[in-house]
Amino acid sequence: MKTKGWIVAGVLAAATVVSIKGGCLGGNAAPDERIASRFTDMCKIARKNVYTPERGVRALGTYLDKHASDMLGDWGETIATIERISDDRKHDQRAFLARQRITKPVNDCMETWNKFSEAVSEDPAASALVERFGTRLSRTFEIIFSGANIDFLHLPQRLQRML
């Protein structure tokens, strides 16, 4: 192997080790950073599918199917991490940091979410998928929590207002 080949192999090996140890793949990232990363991933899916909204809705559904449990766990871990801090000033600082980290990708993606949401609302097949999912999930929440109504078409905007 030539010197250039050894260098490339060495760089790839080092990158693999760093990734496995969590450096690049977020294994050591704070839970709120992982949530933010998921929102960034979802934004990329929406951006890629502004002109193919049905495919985008399906891709978001697949993404959420694979990652919803991790996301919910990261929300719980974020809250637990903050609540473990006994000093009120440090507690509040950490909570504000979490809010900043989580809202940044949502805010950065708002234009994309608006375009994607508009495309979905104008596409009958995509709208039907979102409506069916929203209806079923609302029914699940209603059964489990005795009433809740979720509008997934406007979820990013609602998250932004909540946070």
N, C-alpha and C positions, 0 to 999 in steps of 0.2 A: 504494500500500500504506500502511496506517495505521502509526503509530509502533509499536504493539504487534506488528504483523506483522513489521516490520523487526527488532525485538528478538528475536522468536522465531527468525527466519531467521538472525540473527547468532549466537545461542546454538547453534543446530543446526550451523551452519558451523564454529564453534569446536570443538564436541564432535566433529565429524567429523575435523578436523585432529588433535586430541589422540588420537583413536582410531587413526587411520592411523599416527601417529608412535609408537604403542605405549603411550600413557599409560593408557588404559582397557582395552585388550584384552590387556595383559600382554606386549607385544612386548619390553619391557625387563626383564621380571620375571626373577628368578633361576630356574634350572631346578627347584629344590625348591619354589618358590612355584607354578610351573606344575603340578607334580605334585599339590600340595595342591588347587589349583583344579580339577583333573580329578576328584579324589576328592569334592570338594564337588558337582561336576556329577553324578557318579554317585549320590551320596546323594539329590540332588533327584529323580532318576529313580526311585530306590527308594521314596522317600517318596510320590511321586505315584502309585505303582502298588502300594501295600500291598494294596489291595482288587482289583487287577487284575494278579495276579502273572505270568500268561503274557505279557500286553502289556509288563509291566515287564522281564521276561527278554529279550524281543525288543528292547525299547528299549535296554537295557544292551548287548546284542550289537551293535546298530547303532552305538551310541556307541563301543564298543571297536573295532569295525571301522574307524571313522573316525579314532580317536585313539590306538590302541595303539602305532603306530610312533613317534608324537610322545612318548608317555609313556615308552617304552623309551629313546628318545634323551635325554629329560630325566633319567632315572635315570643314564645314562652320563655326561651332562654334569655332573650333581650330583657324582658321584664324582670326575670329572676336575677340577672346580672346587676341590674340597676338597684333592685330592692335589697340586695345583699350589702349595699354600701350604707354604713351606719351614719356617717357624717352627712348632714342635710345639704350642705353646700356642694360637696362632691357628688352626692346623689343627684341633685338637680343638674349639675354640670354634665354628668354622664347621660342623663335623660335628654338634655338638650342636644348633646352630641349624637345620640341615637336618632333623634328627630331630624337633625341636619343630614345625617348619612342616608336615612331612609327617604326623605323627601327630595333630595337632590336628583336622583334618577327619575323620579316621578315628574318633577318640575321640568327637567331637561327634555323629557319626552312628551310633554303636553301637546305640542303641535302635532307630533306624529300620532298620538292617541286620538286627537280630534279628527285628523284626516282619516285614520283607520275606522274610527267610529262612524264617521259620515259614509265611508265606503260600505261598511257593513249594513248600515240602515238603508242604503240604496240598493243593496243586493238581496233579493228575496231569499235565496238559499242560505246565505250567511246569516241574515236576520232570523230565519227560522231556526237555525242551529242555536243561536244565542238565546232566543226566546224559549226554546225547549229546555236548554240547560238551566236557564234562570228559573223557569217554572218548576222543574224537578228539584233544583236545589232549594228554592223557597219552600217547596212542599216538605223536603227533608227537614229544614230548619223549623218549619211550623210544627211538624210532628215532634221533633226533639225538644225545641225550645218554646213551644206553645205560641208561635207567631213571630215571624220575621220576614221582611220583604227585601230582596236584594235585586238591584238593577245593574247587571253586569256590563251592559253597554256603556254605562257612565261610571263604572267602578274607579278608574284612575282619577277622575275629577272628585269623586266622593272621598277617596283616600287622601287626596291633597287637602280637601277641606277638613277632614278629620284630624290630620296630622298638623 
